[in-house]
Amino acid sequence: MLVAPKRGFLQAEYENRLAKIQKLMFDEKMDAILLTTQVDIEYYTGFKTQFFESPTRPWFVLLPLNGKPKAIIPVIGESGMRDTWVDDIKTWVSPNPEDEGISLLTASIESLMKKYKVLGIPQGHESSLRMPISDYNRLIDNLHGLEIKDATNILRYVRYVKSAAEIEKIRYVCQVASQGFEDLPSLLKVGESERENCQRFKNHLLTLGVDDFPYLIAGSGAGGYGSIIMGPGERILENGDIFIIDTGCVYDSYFCDFDRNYAFGHASDESKRAYEVVFKATDAGFQACQVGNTTTDIFHAMNKVMQEGGALGNSVGRLGHGLGMQLTEWPSNTITDNTLLEEGVVITLEPGMEYLKGKEMVHEENVLITKDGPVWLSRRASPELPII
């Protein structure tokens, strides 16, 4: 029986994350970094709330060059933030469209501009700003004489290498989802919709121990499916269909992300062959997951197998990605990414190919990079296309 890891982290985990980013801030000559998104704020503070689903209120945390994080948040979140290791908390009554924390935030930033007069804000690829653009413009207008510098690279690098406690949570949710997929053939039924089948899968995984399903897609079609990002829909599953489920389950804020394919009644030779090709491509990608290799090495290893296996194309744009507190994290397994693999990195291997016009076959597994070689976090799928 799987034993769930303890929820949350020791304060030392947050202290270590902060020490890492502060060293990089020193190298980049930044006095502070402004965080506005749910994931970044939770990562550095431990502040966990579903209230980010409401767009009404912005939330701000400053990472100073020295000292602990500083929170500038709506008063409704004060008690929750005081349960974290953060003790410098400033609040305002929100909603207040006339001044949604901007005056407090301006004063807090200015108090930290002591060495370089540089504020870091994530601005690059895969980053986002969770505040009104008009408020952001007002903030920048208020900060006279300061330089704004992109903090994307250093923020994403700290999250790139996972701690042992993070890996334990990811491994657990991967194992729970793996068990769910192994049980799934007994739950799937022809004559019912994708949605009905996926609902049974969700209910089963919840009983096994996942917290939630922020991501669950499904696709089906006679002899194959054409999309891996839609659904589940109302299409009725029939004999001769190929059915894919791709799930991003969560345990204590950490994701798994992998899929499984099934055929009903029978499968064509083309679909069986495509499944074998992407399965072997995943094996090739796994062998390339060595410390010192790059994400581009992984891409080439998998792509070579698919090209030799008759792939007509790939519409996904990459063959896997980072994984952690977000379903997809930096980096991407692409022909140009070239991110160096390090011990403690968690990635997905996701070879996908068009094997007939309009028909895709995608396979995905989750992998941990260690100094002794790669480790499967998801339990390996069947080497042959399962036929139900």
N, C-alpha and C positions, 0 to 999 in steps of 0.2 A: 504494500500500500504506500502510495506517495505521501510524504510528510511535507506539509507546507512550510516554507521558511518563515521566520519571525517577521512580522510587518514592521515597516519603518527602518531607520538606521540609527546606529549610535552617533553621538555628536561628533566623534572622531572622524566619521565618514564625511561630514560636512566641512569640518576643519581641513581635511585633506584636499577636498575639492577646491576650497577657497585658496589654500596655499598654492595649488597648481596654477589657478587662474591669476593670482597676484604675481607669481613669478613671471608669467607671460606678459602681464600688464607692465611690469617693470621693464622687460625687454622691449616692449612696444611704446614705452613712455606714455602711459595713460594714467591719469589720476583716479578715474572711476569709470565703471561701465553701467549703463542703464539697461535694466531688464524690464520687459513688459508682458511677456508671454507666460502662459500657465506652466509650460515645461521648464523654462529657464528659471522661473521663480521657485518652483517646487524643488528643482535640482539643487539649488544653493541654500534654500531655507528649510525645506521639509514642509512647507505650507501646502496642504493638500485640500482642495475644495472643488466641488462641482460648480461653484458659482461663476467660474469663467464661462460657463454656457450662456450666461446673461451678458449681452453686449452693452448694458447700460453704464457700467462702472469700469474705469480703467484701474490698473494696479501697477505700482512701481516699486522696484527694488534697486538699490544702488550697491554695487560692489566697489568698495574703496581700495586704493592701493595698499592701505594699511588698516587693520581692524576688521570687525565683523560687518556683515551686510546690514544695510539700513533700509527699512520699509517705509514707504509713503503710500498709504492705502486708505480706502473708504473705512469709516468707523465701524461699519457692519462686520468687517473682517478682523477687528482688533483682537478679540478674545482668541480667535483661531491662530493668529500670528504669534500671540504671547505663549502659546503652547509649543512653539518651535524654539530653536536656540537663539533666535534674533531678539535683541532687547531694545534696540533703537527703533521705535515705531512712532511715526507721525501720522495723524489721521485727519480727515475732513468729512463733513456730512455730505453724502452723495445719494441721489443725483443732484448735481449743481452745475448745469451747463455753462453758467457764467464763469466759473472757475473750478474746473474738475481736477483739483489737486495741483494745478500748474504753479501756483504761487509757492506752495510748500515744496514742490519738487525743484523749482528754480533755486530757492534758498538753500536747499540741501545740497544740490550740485555745486553751487558757488562755494559752500563751506569746505568742499573737498578739493577744490582746484588750487592746491598749494605748491606743487612741484613743477608740473609740465603745462598746466592749463589746457589739458586735453581730456575730452569726454569720449569714451567708446560707446558706440551704438551699433548693434548688428544691422547691417545693410545689404549683405550679399546673398548669394544663392541659398535657397532653402530657409532664409530668415524671414521674419515678419515683424511688424510694428503694431502692437495691440493698443492703439489709442487713436482718437480722431486726428486726421491730418491737420485740421485747423488748430488743434491744441498743440500738436508737434511743432507747427510753424510758429506759434506763439512762444513756445518754450525756446526754440532756437533764437528768436528775436530777443528774448530776455537775456540770453547768455552772451553778452557782449565780450569780445576779446578772447573767446575760447575756440579751440579747434575741435571739430567733430571728426572722429576717426572710426573707420569700420572695424568692429570687433568680431565679425563673423568667424574668421579663421581660428582665433584662439578659443572662442567659446565652444566651437564644435570639436576642436581637438581634445579639450579636456573631457568631453562626453564620449569621445571616440573610444578611448581605452577604459574598459569597465573594471570596477573593483570586484573582489571576490564575492562581496555581499550582493552586488548587482547581478553578477553571473548566476548566483544561486537562484535568484528570483526568475531570471529568464529561463534557466534550465528547468525549473519547476513548471512554469506555464507551458513550455514546449512539451514536457513529458505528459502533462494533463491533456493537452490538445492531441498528442500522439495517441494516447489511449482512446480518446474520443473518436479519432479517425479509424482506429482498429476496430472499434465497436460499430462503426457507421453502417457497414453493409447490412447488418440485421435491422437497421432502422429505415433504410431507404425503400421506397415503394413506387413502382410504376403505377400510372393511373392517378397520381397526385401531383400537385404543382411543385416547382422548385421551392417556393416559399414554404409550403407545408413540410417538405422534407428538411429544409434548413431549420425550421422552427423546432423540429424534434431534435436535431443535432445540437442546437443552442441549449435547449432544456437539459439534454444529457450532459453537456459540458459543464453547465452550471452545477449540476449535482456532483460532478467529478471534482470541482474545486476552483474553476476560474471565477474572476470577479465580474467580468463584463465582456461585451462584444462590440467594441467601437467599429470593427471592420468585419464584414462577412459578405462575400460575393459568391455568386454562382452563375454558371453558364451551361447551357445544354443545347444539343442539336442532333439531328440524325447524322451519324457518322462523324460528328465533331462539333465543336463550338467556335464561334467567331469573335467572342469578346471575353476578357478576363477582368473587367472592372465594373460590370453592371450586375443587376439582380441582387438577390433572387426575385424572380418575377412569377407571373401566373401561368407560365408555360407548363403544360402537363407532360410529365416524363413518360416516354414510351420505349418499348423494346427497340433496340437498334441505336438508341441515344448514347452519346458520350456526355458525362456529367462531371463538372469540376466544381469543387468548393475550395475557396481560399479564405482562411480565417486569420484575423488578428485578434487573438484573445489577450486579456490583461489580467495580471495578478500583481497587486500592490504597485500599480502604475507602470509595470514593465510588460512589454509585448512579446508574443511569439508572432511569426508570420510565415506560414507555409500552406501548401495546397495538396489536394489529392484528387486523382482522376478515377472514374468508374465507368464501366460500360454496362448496359442493361440487355440481358438476353444473349447478345452476340456482338462481336466487334469486327470491323473490316480489317483486312491485312494491312491497309495503309495506316489505320489508327494504331494498330498494335506495333507496327514498325516505328511510327513516330514516337510512341511512348518509350520504346526501347532506346531510341536515339537520345531523347532528353534525359533519360535515366543514366545512360552512359556519360552524357555530357556533365551531369551533376557529379559523377564519380571523378571525372577529369578535373572539374573545378575544385573538388575537395582535395585532390592531390596537389593542386597549385596553392592551397591555403597554407603557405609556409611563411614563418617570420622572415622578413627580408625580401619576399616577393611583393608584388603590387596588385592592386585591384585590376589593372590592365592585364597582368599575367593570368589572372583568373578568367577574365573575359576571353582572352585568346585560347586558353585551354578548352573552354566550353564551346566557343564558336567553331573551333576546328572540327570537333566531333559532329556538330550539327551540319556544317557545310558538307562534310564527307558523307553525312547521312541523308543528304538530299533536301535540306531546308530551302524553301522558296523565299523566305524572308523572316524578319522579326519586327513586329510593330511596337514592342515594349520600349525599345530605346536603350535598355541596359539589361544585364544578366544578373541582377541582384544588387544588394545595397546594405548599408549599416542598419542595425536594429538595437532598440533599447527602450527609452521612455516614449519614443515615437515609433509608429508602425514602420516608417522608413526614415532613416537617418543618413547623414553623410557618412561614408562616401558612396559612389556608384561604381559598379563593375562595368566599365565602358572601355572603349578603345583608346580614350584619351585621359582617363582619370589619373592613373599612375600614383594613387595613394599607397604609401608603404604600409605593409601589414606588420602589426606589432602584437606582442603577447597581451592577451586580455581583450582583443577586439572580437566583437560578435557581428557576423554578417549573414546575409542570406545568399544562397546559390539559386538562381532562377533562370535556367535556360528555357527559352520558348521559341517555337518555330512554326511557321505556316507550312503544312505538309500537303495540303490540297488548297485550291483557291477558296478563300473564305473560311478555312478550317485551321484552327490553332491547336497546338499541344504545348502546355506549360507545366513544368515541374519545379517545385521549390522545397528547399530544406534549410535549416538553420544550423550554423556552424560557429564554434569557438576556436580562435587561434591561440595556440599555446607554443611554448618553446620546444616542446617535444612533438609538435605536429598538430594537425587539426583534430577536433573532436565534434562528433555529431551531437547537437542539442535536441533536435527532433529525431524521433525514431525512424529509421530509414523506411521508405515506402517499398511496396512490393516491386520486384524487378520486372514483373510482367503486368500488363494492364488488367486490373481486377474486373471480372465479369460477374455480374449479379444476376 
